[in-house]
Amino acid sequence: MPSQQPRPTIHIPGTTSHTIAPRAGHRREGTLRYLKAGSGAPLVLLHTVRTQAEHFRLLIPLIAERYTVYALDLPGMGYSEIVPGASYDEPAMRAGVERLLTELDLHDVTLAGESMGAVLALTTAADLPERVRRVVAVNTYDFRGGIARSSLLARVVISGVLTPGVGPVIAGVEPKPALSKILQGGLGDKSALRADYVDELLQVGARPGYPTVARGVYQNLPSLIAARSRYPEVKAPIHLVYGEKDWSRPSDREANKQLLPAADFTQVPKAGHFIALERPDVLADLLNAVA
């Protein structure tokens, strides 16, 4: 990767950083970065909107004795390469996840995703049934409004980012207090958002071209909603996990329970959208129990 790339400011003990090169002939693909830790059957972690592999900094050490953990930076996000003209709709991001599984030739995989990552875990499992053993989908981001339900500030910022003309400018201006406030809107326990994590996200947000990525992700929320139609194709066992205070409404959760009647269902009391930040112990217990 280019030497002028910023380096992560957060190191997760026991992890190493790796990359996957673009496939020949795929012009819109970039290098993907992922973290690896532990030993055991493969477990792939897929992060939320506007975050990166370090989103799982607290979870990885809790599961690395039972799994070989792969935490992916989704295309264009974290320290994965930003490719001009790339798409950030659900199929394009899913292609990035599938590259990880196929290029590393992973089998018997547990896919665990949060938010946008939960949707991608389910659709990847639908595409690659022969590789996926189980899916843990945490606070699926597949409903109208998404992060705009977090707070008035989030609604103002996201609507600004999506506005033609000024949108790219607004996407490129990300004051720390505003980003902190928006992310705290996804937490039951506001103190779970650490200042060094916000600094890391801001460093990534300052990468050349990142505002285009952020805007592209928000513009493509409809493709995440549309991806719900793929959920019933999943052959592997599914566990749906929701924070009691997630942005999804009870009706959104019930709709997915009805769509996936065989799925296990857990609601985490007092937790919000970012369960990996505020209740990593709950996810670790759930994952370790079925390792």
Long-range contacts (C-beta under 8 A, 24 or more apart in sequence): 1-31, 1-33, 1-79, 1-81, 5-79, 5-207, 6-79, 6-203, 6-204, 6-206, 6-207, 8-54, 8-79, 8-200, 9-196, 9-199, 9-200, 9-203, 10-54, 10-57, 10-196, 10-197, 10-200, 12-37, 12-54, 12-56, 12-57, 12-60, 12-61, 13-61, 14-38, 14-60, 14-61, 14-64, 15-60, 15-69, 15-71, 17-79, 20-99, 20-100, 20-103, 20-104, 22-81, 23-99, 28-83, 28-85, 28-86, 28-87, 28-92, 29-75, 29-83, 29-86, 29-95, 29-99, 30-75, 30-76, 30-80, 30-81, 30-82, 30-83, 30-86, 31-80, 31-81, 32-72, 32-73, 32-75, 32-80, 32-81, 32-96, 32-99, 32-100, 33-72, 33-73, 33-78, 33-79, 33-80, 34-70, 34-71, 34-72, 34-73, 34-100, 35-60, 35-69, 35-70, 35-71, 36-68, 36-69, 36-70, 36-71, 37-61, 37-64, 37-68, 37-69, 37-71, 38-63, 38-64, 38-65, 38-66, 38-67, 38-68, 38-69, 39-64, 39-65, 39-67, 39-68, 40-65, 40-66, 40-67, 40-68, 40-291, 41-66, 41-67, 41-68, 41-108, 41-109, 41-110, 41-133, 41-291, 42-67, 42-68, 42-70, 42-106, 42-107, 42-108, 42-109, 42-110, 43-67, 43-68, 43-69, 43-70, 43-109, 43-110, 43-111, 43-112, 43-287, 44-70, 44-71, 44-72, 44-97, 44-100, 44-101, 44-106, 44-109, 44-110, 44-111, 44-112, 44-121, 45-69, 45-70, 45-71, 45-72, 45-112, 45-113, 45-117, 46-72, 46-74, 46-97, 46-111, 46-112, 46-113, 46-114, 46-116, 46-117, 46-118, 46-120, 46-121, 47-71, 47-72, 47-73, 47-74, 47-77, 47-78, 47-113, 47-114, 47-115, 47-116, 47-117, 48-114, 48-115, 48-116, 48-117, 48-141, 48-273, 48-274, 48-276, 49-115, 49-116, 49-141, 49-146, 49-147, 49-217, 49-218, 50-77, 50-147, 50-201, 50-214, 50-217, 51-77, 51-78, 51-201, 52-77, 52-78, 52-79, 52-200, 52-201, 52-204, 53-78, 54-78, 54-197, 54-200, 55-114, 55-274, 55-276, 55-277, 56-276, 56-280, 57-197, 58-276, 58-277, 58-280, 59-276, 59-280, 59-283, 59-284, 62-280, 62-281, 62-284, 62-288, 63-284, 63-287, 63-288, 63-291, 66-287, 66-288, 66-291, 67-110, 67-287, 67-291, 70-100, 70-104, 70-106, 72-96, 72-97, 72-100, 74-116, 74-117, 74-120, 76-209, 76-210, 76-213, 76-216, 77-204, 77-213, 77-217, 78-204, 79-204, 82-207, 82-208, 82-209, 82-210, 82-212, 82-213, 84-209, 86-216, 87-216, 87-220, 88-213, 88-216, 88-217, 88-219, 88-220, 89-220, 89-223, 90-119, 90-120, 90-123, 90-220, 90-223, 90-224, 90-226, 90-227, 91-223, 93-120, 94-120, 94-123, 94-124, 94-127, 97-121, 97-124, 98-124, 98-127, 98-128, 101-128, 101-131, 101-132, 102-128, 102-131, 106-131, 107-131, 108-133, 109-133, 110-134, 110-135, 110-136, 110-287, 110-290, 111-135, 111-136, 112-136, 112-138, 112-283, 112-287, 113-137, 113-138, 114-138, 114-139, 114-274, 114-275, 114-276, 115-139, 115-140, 115-141, 115-273, 115-274, 116-141, 116-217, 116-224, 119-224, 119-227, 119-228, 122-227, 122-230, 122-231, 122-234, 122-238, 123-227, 123-230, 123-231, 125-234, 125-235, 125-236, 125-238, 126-230, 126-231, 126-233, 126-234, 129-234, 129-235, 129-236, 132-234, 132-235, 132-236, 133-236, 134-236, 134-237, 134-238, 134-239, 134-290, 135-234, 135-236, 135-237, 135-238, 135-239, 136-238, 136-239, 136-241, 136-283, 136-286, 136-287, 137-238, 137-239, 137-240, 137-241, 138-241, 138-242, 138-275, 138-276, 138-283, 139-241, 139-242, 139-243, 139-246, 139-247, 139-248, 139-273, 139-275, 140-228, 140-240, 140-248, 140-256, 141-221, 141-224, 142-224, 142-225, 142-227, 142-228, 142-252, 142-256, 143-225, 143-247, 143-248, 143-249, 143-252, 144-221, 144-225, 145-247, 146-218, 146-221, 146-224, 146-247, 147-182, 147-185, 147-186, 147-218, 147-247, 149-247, 150-182, 150-185, 150-186, 150-247, 150-273, 151-181, 151-182, 151-185, 153-178, 153-181, 153-182, 153-185, 154-182, 154-185, 157-182, 158-218, 161-214, 161-215, 161-218, 162-215, 162-218, 162-219, 167-215, 168-211, 168-212, 168-215, 171-211, 171-212, 171-214, 171-215, 172-210, 172-211, 174-202, 174-205, 176-202, 179-205, 183-274, 185-272, 186-247, 186-272, 186-273, 186-274, 187-272, 187-273, 187-274, 187-277, 187-278, 188-243, 188-244, 188-245, 188-270, 188-271, 188-272, 188-278, 189-270, 189-271, 189-278, 192-274, 192-277, 192-278, 193-274, 193-277, 197-277, 228-256, 228-259, 231-256, 231-259, 231-260, 232-259, 232-260, 234-260, 237-262, 237-263, 237-264, 238-262, 238-263, 238-264, 239-263, 239-264, 239-265, 239-266, 239-286, 240-264, 240-265, 240-266, 241-265, 241-266, 241-267, 241-268, 241-275, 241-282, 241-283, 241-286, 242-266, 242-267, 242-268, 243-267, 243-268, 243-270, 243-271, 243-272, 243-273, 243-275, 243-279, 244-268, 244-269, 244-270, 244-271, 245-270, 245-271, 245-272, 245-273, 246-271, 246-272, 246-273, 247-272, 247-273
